[in-house]
Amino acid sequence: MEPNTKLYYDTNEVAEMVGCEPSALRFWEKKFPQLNPKRDSRNRRRYTERDIEIIRKIMHQRDKQGRTIKGTREQLRRKEEAQLLIQRLLRVRKFLTDIQEVL
């Protein structure tokens, strides 16, 4: 399977890719701040690969783990916070190793 070369996908393409209705995508956009597709000049939604990944996470949480919208939103928020914390810790670690090398 060849990798997708498109940067942006429209609502119908994404709905077909993930197996849901376009109305579900619009609904989730309102409920999940992480899902924020760009708009083109004609105000149509344009989804990126990152947006599609978030949609798949939402669907997994809902379908496979049986979470509510509120629970899914909280879980996604926690994962984002954990990733930010890891990035900060890696920067601190690099800073400390740089200081150690200087000393």
C-alpha positions as CSV (number, residue, x, y, z in Angstrom):
1,M,0.0,0.0,0.0
2,E,1.5,3.3,-1.0
3,P,1.5,6.2,1.5
4,N,-1.0,9.0,1.0
5,T,0.5,12.0,-0.7
6,K,-2.4,14.4,0.0
7,L,-2.0,17.1,2.7
8,Y,-5.7,17.7,3.2
9,Y,-8.8,15.6,3.0
10,D,-12.4,16.8,2.8
11,T,-15.1,15.6,5.1
12,N,-16.5,12.9,2.9
13,E,-13.1,11.4,2.2
14,V,-12.3,11.3,5.9
15,A,-15.7,9.8,6.8
16,E,-15.2,7.1,4.3
17,M,-11.6,6.4,5.5
18,V,-12.6,6.0,9.1
19,G,-16.0,4.4,8.6
20,C,-18.4,7.0,10.1
21,E,-20.9,9.6,8.9
22,P,-19.8,13.2,8.0
23,S,-22.2,14.5,10.6
24,A,-20.3,12.6,13.3
25,L,-17.1,14.4,12.3
26,R,-18.8,17.8,12.5
27,F,-20.3,16.8,15.9
28,W,-16.9,15.6,17.3
29,E,-15.3,18.9,16.1
30,K,-17.6,20.7,18.5
31,K,-16.9,18.3,21.4
32,F,-13.1,17.8,21.1
33,P,-10.9,20.9,21.1
34,Q,-8.0,18.7,19.8
35,L,-10.0,18.2,16.5
36,N,-9.8,21.5,14.7
37,P,-9.6,21.0,10.9
38,K,-8.5,23.9,8.8
39,R,-11.0,25.7,6.5
40,D,-10.4,26.6,2.9
41,S,-11.4,29.8,1.1
42,R,-14.9,28.3,0.5
43,N,-15.2,27.5,4.3
44,R,-15.0,23.7,3.7
45,R,-13.3,21.6,6.3
46,R,-9.8,20.3,5.4
47,Y,-8.5,17.5,7.6
48,T,-4.8,16.7,8.0
49,E,-3.3,13.3,8.8
50,R,-3.1,14.5,12.5
51,D,-6.8,15.3,12.5
52,I,-7.5,11.8,11.1
53,E,-5.3,10.2,13.8
54,I,-7.4,12.1,16.5
55,I,-10.6,10.9,14.9
56,R,-9.3,7.3,15.0
57,K,-8.4,7.7,18.7
58,I,-11.9,9.1,19.4
59,M,-13.5,6.1,17.6
60,H,-11.3,3.6,19.4
61,Q,-12.1,5.1,22.8
62,R,-15.8,5.1,22.0
63,D,-16.1,1.8,20.2
64,K,-13.5,-0.5,21.7
65,Q,-13.2,0.9,25.2
66,G,-16.8,2.0,25.7
67,R,-16.0,5.5,26.9
68,T,-18.4,8.4,26.8
69,I,-17.6,11.6,25.0
70,K,-16.6,13.2,28.3
71,G,-14.4,10.3,29.2
72,T,-12.8,10.3,25.8
73,R,-12.1,14.0,25.9
74,E,-10.5,13.6,29.3
75,Q,-8.3,10.7,28.1
76,L,-7.1,12.6,25.1
77,R,-6.3,15.7,27.2
78,R,-4.3,13.5,29.7
79,K,-2.3,12.0,26.8
80,E,-1.5,15.4,25.4
81,E,-0.4,16.6,28.9
82,A,1.8,13.5,29.3
83,Q,3.4,14.1,25.9
84,L,4.1,17.8,26.8
85,L,5.7,16.7,30.1
86,I,7.9,14.2,28.4
87,Q,9.1,16.8,25.9
88,R,9.9,19.2,28.8
89,L,11.8,16.6,30.7
90,L,13.8,15.7,27.6
91,R,14.8,19.3,27.2
92,V,15.8,19.5,30.9
93,R,17.8,16.4,30.5
94,K,19.6,17.7,27.5
95,F,20.3,21.0,29.4
96,L,21.8,19.1,32.3
97,T,24.0,16.9,30.2
98,D,25.2,20.0,28.4
99,I,26.1,21.6,31.7
100,Q,27.8,18.3,32.8
101,E,30.0,18.3,29.7
102,V,31.0,21.9,30.3
103,L,32.0,21.2,33.9
